[in-house]
Amino acid sequence: MKNFIIILLVLFSSCVFSAQKADSVLVNKSEKKLYLIADGKPFKSYHVVFGANPEGHKQQEGDERTPEGKYLLDYKKEDSAFYKAIHISYPNQHDIESAKKRGVNPGGLIMIHGQPNGLGWLSFASQFFNWTNGCIAVTNSEMDEIWQAVDVGVPVEIVQ
């Protein structure tokens, strides 16, 4: 009986800690890290990868860059080509105006997502190089954690 109670306490405590909600997200491109933040302090971090051309702010569709700046996580997508995805509100008005001045399409559909469907088992290798088209990729199990910790409407800041 004593062992049963200890097991229940361990299970309960892991559920309580995994239920922590982020009030913001920070992505540091130079560190290749995504931080979940609550009350101004990171409580969890993840190794992430980006597009094949990760340095600098996204300028246009097809440049394989991840945008930099302040955005919102504005919807969740379970039926993605990748294992779960959370959309980043890129492009914002500034991005649209900047691209228009240069006569280019700013691009879009920038997400935090897991691995390509059916290829999650490759994350042991795919998380060592930048392979997305400008999105932010994590492993599928990490995506499950982020999915639970982040509600729609949470701000995300992406910095170099």
N, C-alpha and C positions, 0 to 999 in steps of 0.2 A: 504494500500500500504506500509506503514511504517513497519508493522508487516511482510509482505512478504519479504521485503528487509533484515530485521533482520534474518529471517529464512534462506534466501539464504547465508548470511554472515556466519552464524553458520555452515551450511552444507559445505560451501567452506573451512572454517578454519579446520573443522574436517577432510576433505579430504586431505588438505595440510599436517597436522600433521601425519596422518596415512600413508602417502606416503614416510615418511622418510626411507632412506635405511641404512642398517648396513654395515660397512666396516669390521667388525669382530664380532665374537660371543664368549662369555666366559660362560662356564658352571662351576659352583662351586658346587661340589658334597656335601661338608659338609654343605653348606647353602641351598641346594636343590633349586638353582636358575640358570636360564639361563638369561644372559644379552645380549641385542642387543647394539652394540657399534658403534658410529660414531665419527670420529675425536678424538679418544682416551677416549671418555666419554660415559658411559652407558646412553641410552635414554629410555629404556624400560626393565623391568625385569618380569620374569614369574616363578611361582612355578613349579618345575619339580619333577618327580619320575624316579627311575632307576630300575635295576634288583634287584632280591631278595637278592643279595650278593653285596651291593654297595661299600664296602670299598676296596681300593686298585685298582691297574691297572689290566685290563683284561689280563689273562694269557693264556687262551685257550677256545676253543669252549665249550659251555655248563656250564661255571663257573658262569653265571648270573651276571657278572661284567661289568661295563661301562669302556671303556678304558680311560686312562689319557694321556695327551700330546697334541701336536699340529698336527692338521689335516686340511683337506679342506672339505667344503660342496660341494661335487662334482656332484651330480645330484638330481633332484626332481622327485618324483614318486607319481602320482595321483591315480594310480590303485593298491594301496597297500592293504594289509589286514587290515590296519589301516587308519583312516581318514587322508589322505595326509602324506607324509613322505619325509624327506630330508636326503640323504645318507651322512654319515661321512666316510672319506677315510681310515678308519681302515680296515685292518692292513697296517701300513707303513713298510718300509724295515726293520727297527729295530725290530718291532713286529714279523715279519716273521722269522728273524734270531734268535731271542730269543726263539720263540716257537720251531724252528727246533732243537736248541741245547738241548731242553728239550724233544724232540721227540713227540710233541703234535701239533695239528692243532690250529692256532691262532684264528679261528672263523672269522666272518665277518658279513656283513649286519647290521651294527650298524647304527641306524637312530635316528633323531629327528622326532617324529610322534605324531599324535593325538590318540584318543581312538579307540579300535577295531570297525570295521564297524558294524553299527547297535546298538552299545552300548554307544554312546556318552552321552546319558542321565545319565549314571552311573558315570560320571566324578566327581560329587559331593562327591562320596565315593571313587572311585578308585585313586584319586589324593592324598589320605592320606596314602597310603602304596606303597612300591616298588613292582611292579608286572611284569615288562618287563623281557626279557631275556638278558638285557644289554643295551637296547636302552634308550633314553631319551624321556619321555612322557609328553605331555601337554594336555589341553582340546582342543576340536575341534575349538572353537572360537579363542583360543590363537594360534593354528596352522595356522589358516587363516591369522592372523596378522604377524606371523613369516614368512610365505610363501611369503607375499607381501614385507616384509622388507629385505629379504635375497636373493641375487642372487647366482647362481651357481658360484663356485670359491672362495667364501668368506672363510677366515680362521676361524677355531674354535679351541679354546683352552679349554681343560677339565682338571680341577685341583681338587685335593682332598679338 
